[in-house]
Amino acid sequence: MNYDEINVNEVLESVASAVEQGNYRQATKKESMEVRLAALSAIVHKMQVLVQNDKELAGA
């Protein structure tokens, strides 16, 4: 999944509208874990990039 292609504002508006209309349900434990793991994966990836950049700068 390419997170850069997600229109965050559009998704947020859609969710807010659904909540206002009562058209939503609680996430299952599996869904909640999937979202958390995806967020952690993105954080780890960004940290790996930062570490790699620091190693390149230190060796320069």
All heavy atoms as TSV, in Angstrom:
chain	resi	resn	atom	element	x	y	z
A	1	MET	N	N	0.853	-1.183	0.000
A	1	MET	CA	C	0.000	0.000	0.000
A	1	MET	C	C	0.891	1.235	0.000
A	1	MET	O	O	1.810	1.356	0.784
A	1	MET	CB	C	-0.887	-0.011	1.248
A	1	MET	CG	C	-1.692	1.261	1.401
A	1	MET	SD	S	-2.734	1.298	2.872
A	1	MET	CE	C	-4.095	0.328	2.287
A	2	ASN	N	N	0.593	2.144	-0.907
A	2	ASN	CA	C	1.350	3.389	-0.983
A	2	ASN	C	C	0.573	4.461	-0.217
A	2	ASN	O	O	-0.446	4.962	-0.673
A	2	ASN	CB	C	1.547	3.800	-2.439
A	2	ASN	CG	C	2.434	5.018	-2.572
A	2	ASN	OD1	O	2.737	5.682	-1.586
A	2	ASN	ND2	N	2.841	5.316	-3.776
A	3	TYR	N	N	1.075	4.775	0.961
A	3	TYR	CA	C	0.380	5.725	1.831
A	3	TYR	C	C	0.334	7.129	1.242
A	3	TYR	O	O	-0.541	7.917	1.595
A	3	TYR	CB	C	1.032	5.747	3.212
A	3	TYR	CG	C	0.925	4.421	3.927
A	3	TYR	CD1	C	2.025	3.597	4.092
A	3	TYR	CD2	C	-0.296	3.986	4.416
A	3	TYR	CE1	C	1.913	2.378	4.733
A	3	TYR	CE2	C	-0.421	2.771	5.055
A	3	TYR	CZ	C	0.684	1.972	5.218
A	3	TYR	OH	O	0.564	0.762	5.845
A	4	ASP	N	N	1.256	7.439	0.343
A	4	ASP	CA	C	1.269	8.771	-0.264
A	4	ASP	C	C	0.075	8.983	-1.196
A	4	ASP	O	O	-0.266	10.114	-1.516
A	4	ASP	CB	C	2.576	8.991	-1.032
A	4	ASP	CG	C	3.777	9.045	-0.110
A	4	ASP	OD1	O	3.621	9.469	1.055
A	4	ASP	OD2	O	4.875	8.651	-0.543
A	5	GLU	N	N	-0.535	7.881	-1.638
A	5	GLU	CA	C	-1.674	7.989	-2.555
A	5	GLU	C	C	-3.013	8.137	-1.832
A	5	GLU	O	O	-4.039	8.326	-2.464
A	5	GLU	CB	C	-1.711	6.764	-3.468
A	5	GLU	CG	C	-0.523	6.686	-4.405
A	5	GLU	CD	C	-0.544	5.439	-5.262
A	5	GLU	OE1	O	-1.485	4.627	-5.138
A	5	GLU	OE2	O	0.394	5.271	-6.056
A	6	ILE	N	N	-3.000	8.047	-0.511
A	6	ILE	CA	C	-4.241	8.150	0.260
A	6	ILE	C	C	-4.577	9.619	0.496
A	6	ILE	O	O	-3.748	10.384	0.979
A	6	ILE	CB	C	-4.106	7.424	1.612
A	6	ILE	CG1	C	-3.860	5.933	1.377
A	6	ILE	CG2	C	-5.352	7.638	2.474
A	6	ILE	CD1	C	-3.528	5.175	2.642
A	7	ASN	N	N	-5.793	10.008	0.142
A	7	ASN	CA	C	-6.265	11.363	0.389
A	7	ASN	C	C	-6.819	11.402	1.819
A	7	ASN	O	O	-7.974	11.060	2.063
A	7	ASN	CB	C	-7.338	11.756	-0.626
A	7	ASN	CG	C	-7.790	13.183	-0.451
A	7	ASN	OD1	O	-7.677	13.761	0.630
A	7	ASN	ND2	N	-8.309	13.761	-1.509
A	8	VAL	N	N	-5.967	11.790	2.750
A	8	VAL	CA	C	-6.313	11.735	4.169
A	8	VAL	C	C	-7.523	12.606	4.484
A	8	VAL	O	O	-8.428	12.190	5.220
A	8	VAL	CB	C	-5.104	12.137	5.043
A	8	VAL	CG1	C	-5.485	12.180	6.513
A	8	VAL	CG2	C	-3.952	11.171	4.822
A	9	ASN	N	N	-7.585	13.793	3.935
A	9	ASN	CA	C	-8.720	14.687	4.215
A	9	ASN	C	C	-10.036	14.068	3.753
A	9	ASN	O	O	-11.049	14.151	4.455
A	9	ASN	CB	C	-8.513	16.047	3.552
A	9	ASN	CG	C	-7.425	16.847	4.221
A	9	ASN	OD1	O	-7.167	16.679	5.410
A	9	ASN	ND2	N	-6.763	17.696	3.469
A	10	GLU	N	N	-10.019	13.436	2.604
A	10	GLU	CA	C	-11.224	12.791	2.082
A	10	GLU	C	C	-11.665	11.638	2.987
A	10	GLU	O	O	-12.845	11.485	3.294
A	10	GLU	CB	C	-10.960	12.272	0.674
A	10	GLU	CG	C	-12.156	11.639	0.008
A	10	GLU	CD	C	-11.833	11.174	-1.394
A	10	GLU	OE1	O	-11.353	11.995	-2.196
A	10	GLU	OE2	O	-12.053	9.974	-1.667
A	11	VAL	N	N	-10.716	10.846	3.437
A	11	VAL	CA	C	-11.032	9.720	4.322
A	11	VAL	C	C	-11.583	10.233	5.643
A	11	VAL	O	O	-12.589	9.714	6.164
A	11	VAL	CB	C	-9.791	8.832	4.549
A	11	VAL	CG1	C	-10.068	7.776	5.608
A	11	VAL	CG2	C	-9.355	8.180	3.247
A	12	LEU	N	N	-10.952	11.249	6.216
A	12	LEU	CA	C	-11.429	11.806	7.486
A	12	LEU	C	C	-12.838	12.370	7.363
A	12	LEU	O	O	-13.675	12.174	8.249
A	12	LEU	CB	C	-10.467	12.878	7.988
A	12	LEU	CG	C	-9.128	12.379	8.510
A	12	LEU	CD1	C	-8.225	13.552	8.865
A	12	LEU	CD2	C	-9.320	11.468	9.701
A	13	GLU	N	N	-13.114	13.070	6.269
A	13	GLU	CA	C	-14.453	13.619	6.057
A	13	GLU	C	C	-15.480	12.497	5.938
A	13	GLU	O	O	-16.583	12.589	6.482
A	13	GLU	CB	C	-14.467	14.496	4.809
A	13	GLU	CG	C	-13.741	15.810	4.985
A	13	GLU	CD	C	-13.670	16.622	3.697
A	13	GLU	OE1	O	-14.429	16.326	2.749
A	13	GLU	OE2	O	-12.838	17.553	3.642
A	14	SER	N	N	-15.111	11.436	5.240
A	14	SER	CA	C	-16.006	10.297	5.074
A	14	SER	C	C	-16.308	9.625	6.417
A	14	SER	O	O	-17.461	9.304	6.719
A	14	SER	CB	C	-15.376	9.290	4.109
A	14	SER	OG	O	-16.163	8.139	4.007
A	15	VAL	N	N	-15.290	9.445	7.225
A	15	VAL	CA	C	-15.476	8.821	8.548
A	15	VAL	C	C	-16.310	9.721	9.448
A	15	VAL	O	O	-17.241	9.253	10.115
A	15	VAL	CB	C	-14.112	8.506	9.196
A	15	VAL	CG1	C	-14.278	8.080	10.648
A	15	VAL	CG2	C	-13.378	7.432	8.398
A	16	ALA	N	N	-15.998	11.004	9.465
A	16	ALA	CA	C	-16.761	11.938	10.305
A	16	ALA	C	C	-18.223	11.950	9.898
A	16	ALA	O	O	-19.119	11.944	10.756
A	16	ALA	CB	C	-16.156	13.335	10.212
A	17	SER	N	N	-18.488	11.936	8.605
A	17	SER	CA	C	-19.863	11.924	8.111
A	17	SER	C	C	-20.585	10.646	8.536
A	17	SER	O	O	-21.743	10.692	8.971
A	17	SER	CB	C	-19.865	12.047	6.589
A	17	SER	OG	O	-21.174	11.946	6.085
A	18	ALA	N	N	-19.910	9.516	8.425
A	18	ALA	CA	C	-20.515	8.240	8.822
A	18	ALA	C	C	-20.838	8.232	10.314
A	18	ALA	O	O	-21.909	7.767	10.721
A	18	ALA	CB	C	-19.587	7.085	8.472
A	19	VAL	N	N	-19.942	8.759	11.128
A	19	VAL	CA	C	-20.163	8.799	12.576
A	19	VAL	C	C	-21.356	9.692	12.890
A	19	VAL	O	O	-22.217	9.338	13.712
A	19	VAL	CB	C	-18.891	9.265	13.316
A	19	VAL	CG1	C	-19.190	9.555	14.781
A	19	VAL	CG2	C	-17.789	8.216	13.194
A	20	GLU	N	N	-21.415	10.849	12.237
A	20	GLU	CA	C	-22.540	11.770	12.470
A	20	GLU	C	C	-23.873	11.115	12.127
A	20	GLU	O	O	-24.885	11.369	12.790
A	20	GLU	CB	C	-22.364	13.039	11.633
A	20	GLU	CG	C	-21.283	13.966	12.145
A	20	GLU	CD	C	-21.043	15.152	11.220
A	20	GLU	OE1	O	-21.743	15.279	10.187
A	20	GLU	OE2	O	-20.143	15.948	11.529
A	21	GLN	N	N	-23.875	10.269	11.099
A	21	GLN	CA	C	-25.111	9.617	10.655
A	21	GLN	C	C	-25.370	8.303	11.399
A	21	GLN	O	O	-26.408	7.676	11.199
A	21	GLN	CB	C	-25.041	9.334	9.151
A	21	GLN	CG	C	-24.945	10.572	8.310
A	21	GLN	CD	C	-24.668	10.255	6.842
A	21	GLN	OE1	O	-24.793	9.114	6.419
A	21	GLN	NE2	N	-24.291	11.259	6.085
A	22	GLY	N	N	-24.434	7.896	12.239
A	22	GLY	CA	C	-24.596	6.644	12.967
A	22	GLY	C	C	-24.278	5.417	12.132
A	22	GLY	O	O	-24.637	4.303	12.493
A	23	ASN	N	N	-23.637	5.604	10.993
A	23	ASN	CA	C	-23.302	4.499	10.086
A	23	ASN	C	C	-21.876	4.021	10.313
A	23	ASN	O	O	-21.006	4.173	9.455
A	23	ASN	CB	C	-23.455	4.932	8.626
A	23	ASN	CG	C	-24.873	5.280	8.279
A	23	ASN	OD1	O	-25.802	4.730	8.849
A	23	ASN	ND2	N	-25.050	6.202	7.351
A	24	TYR	N	N	-21.627	3.448	11.453
A	24	TYR	CA	C	-20.291	2.947	11.755
A	24	TYR	C	C	-20.407	1.791	12.732
A	24	TYR	O	O	-21.467	1.535	13.290
A	24	TYR	CB	C	-19.406	4.049	12.345
A	24	TYR	CG	C	-19.807	4.458	13.749
A	24	TYR	CD1	C	-19.154	3.928	14.842
A	24	TYR	CD2	C	-20.850	5.349	13.970
A	24	TYR	CE1	C	-19.532	4.281	16.138
A	24	TYR	CE2	C	-21.237	5.710	15.247
A	24	TYR	CZ	C	-20.564	5.174	16.325
A	24	TYR	OH	O	-20.939	5.515	17.589
A	25	ARG	N	N	-19.302	1.084	12.889
A	25	ARG	CA	C	-19.245	0.016	13.876
A	25	ARG	C	C	-17.876	0.060	14.526
A	25	ARG	O	O	-16.936	0.633	13.988
A	25	ARG	CB	C	-19.471	-1.340	13.233
A	25	ARG	CG	C	-18.385	-1.713	12.214
A	25	ARG	CD	C	-18.539	-3.143	11.738
A	25	ARG	NE	N	-17.582	-3.451	10.696
A	25	ARG	CZ	C	-16.284	-3.703	10.875
A	25	ARG	NH1	N	-15.769	-3.669	12.088
A	25	ARG	NH2	N	-15.491	-3.993	9.874
A	26	GLN	N	N	-17.762	-0.573	15.671
A	26	GLN	CA	C	-16.477	-0.661	16.340
A	26	GLN	C	C	-15.578	-1.601	15.541
A	26	GLN	O	O	-16.042	-2.581	14.970
A	26	GLN	CB	C	-16.646	-1.205	17.767
A	26	GLN	CG	C	-17.389	-0.283	18.694
A	26	GLN	CD	C	-16.589	0.968	19.022
A	26	GLN	OE1	O	-15.382	0.942	19.094
A	26	GLN	NE2	N	-17.288	2.062	19.219
A	27	ALA	N	N	-14.296	-1.281	15.486
A	27	ALA	CA	C	-13.340	-2.154	14.817
A	27	ALA	C	C	-13.194	-3.444	15.613
A	27	ALA	O	O	-13.289	-3.444	16.844
A	27	ALA	CB	C	-11.984	-1.462	14.712
A	28	THR	N	N	-12.957	-4.531	14.887
A	28	THR	CA	C	-12.682	-5.792	15.574
A	28	THR	C	C	-11.270	-5.713	16.154
A	28	THR	O	O	-10.485	-4.832	15.804
A	28	THR	CB	C	-12.746	-6.981	14.597
A	28	THR	OG1	O	-11.716	-6.832	13.616
A	28	THR	CG2	C	-14.114	-7.064	13.917
A	29	LYS	N	N	-10.935	-6.650	17.032
A	29	LYS	CA	C	-9.592	-6.673	17.601
A	29	LYS	C	C	-8.554	-6.851	16.508
A	29	LYS	O	O	-7.500	-6.216	16.525
A	29	LYS	CB	C	-9.461	-7.786	18.633
A	29	LYS	CG	C	-10.184	-7.496	19.926
A	29	LYS	CD	C	-9.961	-8.596	20.938
A	29	LYS	CE	C	-10.702	-8.277	22.232
A	29	LYS	NZ	N	-10.456	-9.286	23.252
A	30	LYS	N	N	-8.866	-7.690	15.525
A	30	LYS	CA	C	-7.941	-7.925	14.408
A	30	LYS	C	C	-7.737	-6.637	13.608
A	30	LYS	O	O	-6.610	-6.285	13.271
A	30	LYS	CB	C	-8.471	-9.039	13.512
A	30	LYS	CG	C	-7.541	-9.344	12.344
A	30	LYS	CD	C	-8.098	-10.437	11.456
A	30	LYS	CE	C	-7.142	-10.633	10.288
A	30	LYS	NZ	N	-7.700	-11.496	9.270
A	31	GLU	N	N	-8.816	-5.940	13.285
A	31	GLU	CA	C	-8.709	-4.696	12.525
A	31	GLU	C	C	-7.911	-3.650	13.292
A	31	GLU	O	O	-7.074	-2.949	12.720
A	31	GLU	CB	C	-10.106	-4.154	12.195
A	31	GLU	CG	C	-10.861	-4.988	11.197
A	31	GLU	CD	C	-12.327	-4.632	11.102
A	31	GLU	OE1	O	-12.899	-4.109	12.095
A	31	GLU	OE2	O	-12.918	-4.882	10.049
A	32	SER	N	N	-8.181	-3.542	14.569
A	32	SER	CA	C	-7.463	-2.581	15.395
A	32	SER	C	C	-5.966	-2.898	15.424
A	32	SER	O	O	-5.124	-2.003	15.302
A	32	SER	CB	C	-8.042	-2.607	16.816
A	32	SER	OG	O	-7.357	-1.694	17.636
A	33	MET	N	N	-5.628	-4.171	15.554
A	33	MET	CA	C	-4.223	-4.580	15.569
A	33	MET	C	C	-3.569	-4.311	14.219
A	33	MET	O	O	-2.417	-3.870	14.152
A	33	MET	CB	C	-4.106	-6.062	15.932
A	33	MET	CG	C	-2.679	-6.529	16.088
A	33	MET	SD	S	-1.745	-5.644	17.356
A	33	MET	CE	C	-2.530	-6.209	18.833
A	34	GLU	N	N	-4.285	-4.555	13.128
A	34	GLU	CA	C	-3.739	-4.299	11.798
A	34	GLU	C	C	-3.390	-2.822	11.620
A	34	GLU	O	O	-2.339	-2.487	11.064
A	34	GLU	CB	C	-4.727	-4.738	10.717
A	34	GLU	CG	C	-4.849	-6.239	10.584
A	34	GLU	CD	C	-5.953	-6.671	9.638
A	34	GLU	OE1	O	-6.840	-5.846	9.311
A	34	GLU	OE2	O	-5.937	-7.842	9.227
A	35	VAL	N	N	-4.253	-1.952	12.098
A	35	VAL	CA	C	-3.996	-0.511	11.990
A	35	VAL	C	C	-2.783	-0.127	12.827
A	35	VAL	O	O	-1.907	0.618	12.380
A	35	VAL	CB	C	-5.240	0.304	12.421
A	35	VAL	CG1	C	-4.911	1.777	12.555
A	35	VAL	CG2	C	-6.368	0.092	11.429
A	36	ARG	N	N	-2.712	-0.653	14.031
A	36	ARG	CA	C	-1.581	-0.342	14.910
A	36	ARG	C	C	-0.268	-0.848	14.324
A	36	ARG	O	O	0.748	-0.161	14.359
A	36	ARG	CB	C	-1.811	-0.942	16.291
A	36	ARG	CG	C	-2.930	-0.257	17.037
A	36	ARG	CD	C	-3.239	-0.945	18.330
A	36	ARG	NE	N	-4.374	-0.293	18.980
A	36	ARG	CZ	C	-4.785	-0.584	20.180
A	36	ARG	NH1	N	-4.178	-1.516	20.889
A	36	ARG	NH2	N	-5.818	0.044	20.697
A	37	LEU	N	N	-0.290	-2.065	13.786
A	37	LEU	CA	C	0.930	-2.622	13.191
A	37	LEU	C	C	1.353	-1.847	11.949
A	37	LEU	O	O	2.549	-1.644	11.711
A	37	LEU	CB	C	0.735	-4.103	12.866
A	37	LEU	CG	C	0.651	-5.026	14.076
A	37	LEU	CD1	C	0.307	-6.443	13.641
A	37	LEU	CD2	C	1.950	-5.010	14.870
A	38	ALA	N	N	0.392	-1.401	11.161
A	38	ALA	CA	C	0.726	-0.599	9.979
A	38	ALA	C	C	1.377	0.714	10.394
A	38	ALA	O	O	2.357	1.159	9.783
A	38	ALA	CB	C	-0.534	-0.334	9.147
A	39	ALA	N	N	0.848	1.332	11.445
A	39	ALA	CA	C	1.429	2.586	11.940
A	39	ALA	C	C	2.839	2.351	12.463
A	39	ALA	O	O	3.761	3.115	12.177
A	39	ALA	CB	C	0.544	3.189	13.029
A	40	LEU	N	N	3.025	1.272	13.223
A	40	LEU	CA	C	4.355	0.959	13.737
A	40	LEU	C	C	5.331	0.663	12.602
A	40	LEU	O	O	6.496	1.070	12.651
A	40	LEU	CB	C	4.287	-0.230	14.686
A	40	LEU	CG	C	3.715	0.055	16.059
A	40	LEU	CD1	C	3.532	-1.250	16.835
A	40	LEU	CD2	C	4.598	1.012	16.842
A	41	SER	N	N	4.864	-0.016	11.585
A	41	SER	CA	C	5.705	-0.326	10.434
A	41	SER	C	C	6.193	0.951	9.761
A	41	SER	O	O	7.375	1.071	9.404
A	41	SER	CB	C	4.929	-1.177	9.430
A	41	SER	OG	O	5.683	-1.392	8.268
A	42	ALA	N	N	5.296	1.915	9.599
A	42	ALA	CA	C	5.674	3.192	8.989
A	42	ALA	C	C	6.696	3.923	9.845
A	42	ALA	O	O	7.659	4.499	9.327
A	42	ALA	CB	C	4.429	4.058	8.773
A	43	ILE	N	N	6.510	3.889	11.158
A	43	ILE	CA	C	7.448	4.551	12.073
A	43	ILE	C	C	8.821	3.880	11.993
A	43	ILE	O	O	9.849	4.557	11.894
A	43	ILE	CB	C	6.909	4.522	13.519
A	43	ILE	CG1	C	5.678	5.422	13.632
A	43	ILE	CG2	C	7.980	4.941	14.522
A	43	ILE	CD1	C	4.889	5.248	14.913
A	44	VAL	N	N	8.836	2.551	12.018
A	44	VAL	CA	C	10.104	1.819	11.951
A	44	VAL	C	C	10.818	2.119	10.638
A	44	VAL	O	O	12.034	2.344	10.622
A	44	VAL	CB	C	9.865	0.299	12.115
A	44	VAL	CG1	C	11.101	-0.509	11.751
A	44	VAL	CG2	C	9.432	-0.007	13.542
A	45	HIS	N	N	10.072	2.143	9.546
A	45	HIS	CA	C	10.682	2.441	8.246
A	45	HIS	C	C	11.333	3.827	8.254
A	45	HIS	O	O	12.467	3.993	7.791
A	45	HIS	CB	C	9.646	2.348	7.131
A	45	HIS	CG	C	10.190	2.697	5.790
A	45	HIS	ND1	N	11.053	1.871	5.107
A	45	HIS	CD2	C	10.031	3.794	5.023
A	45	HIS	CE1	C	11.388	2.453	3.958
A	45	HIS	NE2	N	10.768	3.621	3.898
A	46	LYS	N	N	10.644	4.810	8.787
A	46	LYS	CA	C	11.203	6.169	8.842
A	46	LYS	C	C	12.456	6.217	9.725
A	46	LYS	O	O	13.425	6.882	9.401
A	46	LYS	CB	C	10.154	7.162	9.345
A	46	LYS	CG	C	9.084	7.447	8.315
A	46	LYS	CD	C	8.071	8.458	8.813
A	46	LYS	CE	C	7.008	8.702	7.755
A	46	LYS	NZ	N	6.036	9.699	8.162
A	47	MET	N	N	12.414	5.483	10.820
A	47	MET	CA	C	13.584	5.442	11.708
A	47	MET	C	C	14.763	4.762	11.019
A	47	MET	O	O	15.909	5.192	11.155
A	47	MET	CB	C	13.244	4.717	13.018
A	47	MET	CG	C	12.247	5.460	13.886
A	47	MET	SD	S	12.778	7.114	14.354
A	47	MET	CE	C	14.191	6.751	15.354
A	48	GLN	N	N	14.495	3.711	10.243
A	48	GLN	CA	C	15.560	3.027	9.512
A	48	GLN	C	C	16.213	3.968	8.507
A	48	GLN	O	O	17.427	3.962	8.339
A	48	GLN	CB	C	15.015	1.790	8.799
A	48	GLN	CG	C	14.687	0.654	9.739
A	48	GLN	CD	C	13.974	-0.492	9.045
A	48	GLN	OE1	O	13.247	-0.297	8.077
A	48	GLN	NE2	N	14.185	-1.695	9.558
A	49	VAL	N	N	15.409	4.768	7.845
A	49	VAL	CA	C	15.940	5.745	6.886
A	49	VAL	C	C	16.823	6.755	7.605
A	49	VAL	O	O	17.916	7.086	7.137
A	49	VAL	CB	C	14.796	6.447	6.118
A	49	VAL	CG1	C	15.311	7.626	5.314
A	49	VAL	CG2	C	14.077	5.446	5.218
A	50	LEU	N	N	16.368	7.239	8.756
A	50	LEU	CA	C	17.158	8.204	9.520
A	50	LEU	C	C	18.496	7.614	9.959
A	50	LEU	O	O	19.539	8.256	9.850
A	50	LEU	CB	C	16.388	8.693	10.748
A	50	LEU	CG	C	15.189	9.587	10.488
A	50	LEU	CD1	C	14.421	9.846	11.778
A	50	LEU	CD2	C	15.634	10.902	9.872
A	51	VAL	N	N	18.459	6.379	10.441
A	51	VAL	CA	C	19.693	5.719	10.883
A	51	VAL	C	C	20.645	5.529	9.694
A	51	VAL	O	O	21.832	5.771	9.801
A	51	VAL	CB	C	19.378	4.371	11.567
A	51	VAL	CG1	C	20.642	3.540	11.774
A	51	VAL	CG2	C	18.673	4.617	12.898
A	52	GLN	N	N	20.108	5.095	8.576
A	52	GLN	CA	C	20.936	4.895	7.393
A	52	GLN	C	C	21.561	6.207	6.948
A	52	GLN	O	O	22.747	6.258	6.607
A	52	GLN	CB	C	20.112	4.295	6.244
A	52	GLN	CG	C	20.926	3.964	5.022
A	52	GLN	CD	C	21.994	2.924	5.289
A	52	GLN	OE1	O	21.779	1.984	6.065
A	52	GLN	NE2	N	23.137	3.065	4.691
A	53	ASN	N	N	20.800	7.291	6.975
A	53	ASN	CA	C	21.337	8.604	6.595
A	53	ASN	C	C	22.425	9.037	7.555
A	53	ASN	O	O	23.439	9.612	7.143
A	53	ASN	CB	C	20.227	9.651	6.544
A	53	ASN	CG	C	19.334	9.469	5.339
A	53	ASN	OD1	O	19.668	8.797	4.375
A	53	ASN	ND2	N	18.141	10.041	5.410
A	54	ASP	N	N	22.248	8.766	8.856
A	54	ASP	CA	C	23.265	9.116	9.846
A	54	ASP	C	C	24.544	8.328	9.601
A	54	ASP	O	O	25.651	8.861	9.716
A	54	ASP	CB	C	22.763	8.863	11.271
A	54	ASP	CG	C	21.823	9.940	11.752
A	54	ASP	OD1	O	21.690	10.996	11.090
A	54	ASP	OD2	O	21.203	9.728	12.806
A	55	LYS	N	N	24.436	7.043	9.246
A	55	LYS	CA	C	25.616	6.221	8.971
A	55	LYS	C	C	26.361	6.765	7.756
A	55	LYS	O	O	27.582	6.822	7.747
A	55	LYS	CB	C	25.206	4.777	8.709
A	55	LYS	CG	C	24.827	4.003	9.946
A	55	LYS	CD	C	24.467	2.557	9.594
A	55	LYS	CE	C	24.038	1.783	10.813
A	55	LYS	NZ	N	23.633	0.405	10.470
A	56	GLU	N	N	25.614	7.177	6.740
A	56	GLU	CA	C	26.244	7.729	5.529
A	56	GLU	C	C	26.961	9.028	5.836
A	56	GLU	O	O	28.051	9.290	5.351
A	56	GLU	CB	C	25.202	7.923	4.445
A	56	GLU	CG	C	24.677	6.619	3.880
A	56	GLU	CD	C	23.512	6.797	2.913
A	56	GLU	OE1	O	23.138	7.956	2.619
A	56	GLU	OE2	O	22.972	5.777	2.468
A	57	LEU	N	N	26.336	9.868	6.686
A	57	LEU	CA	C	26.963	11.134	7.040
A	57	LEU	C	C	28.202	10.916	7.897
A	57	LEU	O	O	29.198	11.616	7.760
A	57	LEU	CB	C	25.964	12.029	7.781
A	57	LEU	CG	C	24.793	12.581	6.945
A	57	LEU	CD1	C	23.819	13.322	7.854
A	57	LEU	CD2	C	25.309	13.506	5.857
A	58	ALA	N	N	28.140	9.944	8.809
A	58	ALA	CA	C	29.272	9.661	9.688
A	58	ALA	C	C	30.460	9.138	8.890
A	58	ALA	O	O	31.617	9.415	9.236
A	58	ALA	CB	C	28.884	8.660	10.751
A	59	GLY	N	N	30.179	8.412	7.815
A	59	GLY	CA	C	31.265	7.857	7.004
A	59	GLY	C	C	31.806	8.837	5.990
A	59	GLY	O	O	32.842	8.585	5.372
A	60	ALA	N	N	31.162	9.965	5.822
A	60	ALA	CA	C	31.585	10.928	4.806
A	60	ALA	C	C	32.778	11.740	5.234
A	60	ALA	O	O	33.207	11.832	6.295
A	60	ALA	CB	C	30.424	11.870	4.483
